[in-house]
Amino acid sequence: MYDDTGAGPLAVYAHGGFTSQDVERRMNLFDWAPVLRVGRRLVCYDARAHGRSTGRPFEADYTYVSLADDLLSLLDHLDAPEPVAAIGSSMGCATCLHAAIRETDRFSRLVLLLPPTAWASRERYARANRAAADTIERQGAEIWLAARGDAHRPAAVADVPAFPPTPPEPVLPSVLRGLARSDLPPPTTLAALRCPTLILTWADDPGHPVSTAAALADCLPRAELHIAHTRAEVQAWGLRIAQFVAVR
């Protein structure tokens, strides 16, 4: 399911794992109004099994590669006449990168929000996801969520409310295991990606380490990186993204 707003060249947004378009609006996390004001058509969609989109309990459906298939299928459905600007947060960031390396000519610009753990730091995240999936299957999602307690919150978003995962409990272990099987494309592959790229992240977030964002900025030939330390800086991302995607 997706929301289609505005008119002009197409920009598409892929949200982070376990959230949805509705949840991100309620979190007041990102402001997309500036993107519409610069004359872009913005399509925001719910990834499979998230929010209003359905999904199956098959972990292969939730790897970054499969999610990139979904993004490319959405672009087919939208029938965009020219390359699009792709914006992705966390899981959505990885989705956009995998789609862009597969069909580079379909993308004019990339905006990568909160790049997730990758490469050397990925295995620790993968182990935690597999353990979480096992816990949910044995004891239920409530036990897993309670065991997580008050997870560390970066200072830039410490006041943002937390929401439970949007994938339904019967599918949630498959989502966790699919993400555990995933990683960003290798740096040597990303080095061939020539489209301009804006990377935005915040500090002090183990799940979205600045080290991943910095490594991406180093290996992508036309990338710029900005790191937020305050809520005000995160709230300014919408305007920064709009200025970036408005360039033709």
N, C-alpha and C positions, 0 to 999 in steps of 0.2 A: 504494500500500500504506500502511496506517496501523495504529497501535497505539491501542487503546481501553482506558483504565484508569480505575478509580474509578466513583463514582456521584454523581448530583446534577445541577445545571444544567451545561450543556455549555460547555467551553472548548476551543478548537482552536488548535494551534500549527503554524506554517509556518516551516520552517528557512531558513537562508541559502543562497545560491547555491554550487554545487559540493560541498556537504556532503550529509548524510543524517541520519536519526535515529540510526543506529548510530554514525556518525562523531562526532556531537556528544556522545553518551554516552561514547565513548572519549576525547574531549577533556576530559571532565568540566567542560564549559563552563557549563551551566545546570542548576540543581537544581529539578526539578518536584515533588518530594515535598511541599513546603508547599502547593502548589495542590491536591493530593489531600486533604491533611489538613483543609483548610477546606471540604470537601464539594463538590468539583467533579469532574465527569467530564471527563477530559482525553483528547483525540484528537490525536495527533501523526502527521503524515503525511509521506511522501517525495514531493517534487514530481516531476513527470514527468521521466523520464530520470535521476533521482537515486536513489541507493540501490537499493531493491527495486522501484521503479517503472520501467516501460518508457517509451521515447520514440522519436520518429521524427526523422530528420535534416532537419527543416523549421524554419527559424528563426522563422517566425511562431508556432510552438507555444510559444516561450519568452519572448515579450514579457510584460511585467507584466500587460497586459490579458488575455492568454490564461491566464496563471497564476491571475488572479482568477476567470476562468470555471471553472477546475478547483476552486478553493475553494468557489465557490457550488454547483457540482455535488456536491461532497462533503457540503455541508450538506443538499442535497436528499436524498442517500442516507442520511444520519444521521437525517433526519426529526425534527429538534429541535423541541419544541413551543413554545419561547419563544426570544427573541433570545439570541445566544451572545456570549461573550467571545472575541475573536480576538487571538491573540498571534503576532507575526511578527518574524523577525530578518533584517535586511538585505533580500535579495530577498523574503523572507516578509513583512517590514514593508511593502514596496511592494505585494505581493499583497493584504494586508489592506486597505490604503488604497483601492486600486482597487475591491475588492469592496464596501467600505463605502459609497463614494460612489455606487455603482450600485444597491445594495439596502440602504439605510441602516437600514430597520426590522428587518433580520435580525441586527443587532449591538447588544449592550447596552453593551459597553466594548471599547476597543482598548488593547493594549500593544504599543508600537513599540520594538523593540530594534535598536540600531545602524542608524538610517536611513542609506541609501546616498547617494552623491553625487547631486545633483539640480539641475535648472534651470541656472544659469549655470556650475556646475562639472561638468556632466554630459558635455559634448562631449569633454573630455580622456579621461575614462573610456571613452567609446564608441570613440574612435580606438584606444586600447590594446586593447580587446576585438576590434575588427576586425583589427588587426595580429596578435593572438594566433591568431585563427581562420585567417588566411592561413598563418602559420608552421606550425600543426598540419597543415594540408592538404598543405603542401609538404614538410615535414621530419619531422613526427611530434610527438606530445605530449611525449615525453622531451626533445627539443631545446628546446621552449618552456619546459618546467619548469626545465631546466638554465639557460636564459638568464635566468630570473627571479632565480636565485641566492637569497641569503638576504634575502627581502623584509623590509621594516621591520616590526617588531612593537611595538605599543603596550606601554608599561610594565605596564599592568594585566593583560595576557595574555602577557607575554614567555615564561613558562614553559609555555604550552599547546603541546602537540606539533602539528606540521603534518602534514596528510594530503594525498595526491593527490586531484584532483577525482574525484567518483564517477560523473559521466556517462561512458559508454564513449567511447573515442576517435572512433569514426565519427560520434557525435552531438555531441561537444564543440564543434566549430566552429559548429554551429547554435545551441547554447545561448549561446555567446559573442555571436554576431551578434544573436540575439533580445534579449538584455539590452542590447546596444548601441543597439537601436532603441527602448528604453524610457526612461521618466522617471516621476517621481512626478506625481500630478495637479497641475494649476496651483493656486497658493495661493488664488486667488479661488474655486475650486471647493471646496477643503478648508475654507474659512471657513464653509461651510454645514453642515459635519458637526458635529452637536450632541452626540454621545455622549462621555462622559468618556474621556479618553485619557491614558495613562501613557507617557512617552518616556524610555528608558534608553539611554545611550551611554557610551563611554569616550573618554578624551582621546587626542590625538596619533595619529589613524588617518586617513590621507589618503583611504582608500576609504569611510570613514564619518565624515565631518568633523562636528565639533561645530556648525559653522555650519548644516548641514542640520537637525540636531536642534533647534537654537535657532529657526530659521525656521519649522519645523513647530509648535513651541510657541507662536510668535507668531501664526500664522494659524489654528490650531485653537482654537475658542472655549473648550473646557473641558479644556485640556491642562496637565499638570505635567511638568517636565523634571528629570532627575537625571543628573549626569555622574560616572562612576567614574574614579578615578585610581590605584587599587590593586586587586590581585587580591582582597583581602578584600571590597572594595566590590562587585565583580562577583559574588562568591559569595553576597552578601546579596540579590542581585536576586530569587532565588526567593521569599524571604519577602516582599519588597516587592510582587512581583506577586500573591502569594496574598492579601495584605491588600487589594490594590486590587480584584481580581476577586471577593472575598468580599462586597463591598458590593452590596446588592440595591436 
